[in-house]
Amino acid sequence: MDETPKNPMRDSKPPKGLQDGEVSPWALAGLGMQLCVSILLFVWVGGWLDRRLGSAPLFLLGGVLVGGGGTFYLSYRRLTSPRNSHHHTNDSTPKS
């Protein structure tokens, strides 16, 4: 029986209009929203902890640092990762 695969593998060519090694702007479009939501979430949790424990700006500042710093670090890693991440590095095919 000849069955077509349900999820055919894509070829290793970059999408139309992009050179080899370039990243589509749409792949990185959510970084700003991720940064904003992360900081707001950690600030809200920090403010809630401060109200519960009576430790005025301590957890609020910690939330800003953890939310902003952590998201900045993850965004930096995503932006500086190797551009050919769609290539498999642990390819088991024999080299000739």
Secondary structure, DSSP 8 states (H G I E B T S, - for coil): -----SS----SS--TT--TT---GGGGTTHHHHHHHHHHHHHHHHHHHHHHHT-TTHHHHHHHHHHHHHHHHHHHHHHHS-TTTTS-SS--S---
